[in-house]
Each structure stands twice: as C-alpha cells, then as structure tokens.
Amino acid sequence: MTILQTKDLKKYYGTEPNITRALDGVNFSVEQGEFVAVVGTSGSGDYVKIRLS
C-alpha cells in the first residue's frame, strides 16, 4: 500500500528572470513498511522535498 506519493513535484523561488529551481519534476512513492532516507548536498533541495511532501 502506498502511504506517500508525489508526481511532478516542483518548487521555484524568486521572480523572472532570476528563478531558482529547488525541485523540478520530482516523482517518488513510499510503500507501507519501507524505510526511506532523503539525502543531498547543501542546497540540493532535499529539505524542500520533505516539507512539500
């Protein structure tokens, strides 16, 4: 059973022409009983992904 799913997740900051894409088209799902870790280098969008999910 899927307990969390994202499709085409996007998060942009700023205004034209200076837009920063923190996330751009992220897809993932988490099934019941799975252990998931979201990791990334500083500024890679890993924290934003968790907050939006």
WODANOR-V976379 format. One record per backbone hydrogen bond with DSSP energy under -0.5 kcal/mol. NH is the residue of the N-H (numbers start at 1). CO is the residue of the C=O. If there is no record, write none. Layout:
nh/co
NH/CO
NH/CO
//
This chain:
nh/co
3/30
4/30
6/28
9/26
11/23
13/20
18/15
19/17
20/13
21/19
22/11
22/20
23/11
25/9
26/9
28/6
30/4
32/1
34/31
36/34
39/37
44/41
49/45
50/46
51/47
52/48
53/49
//
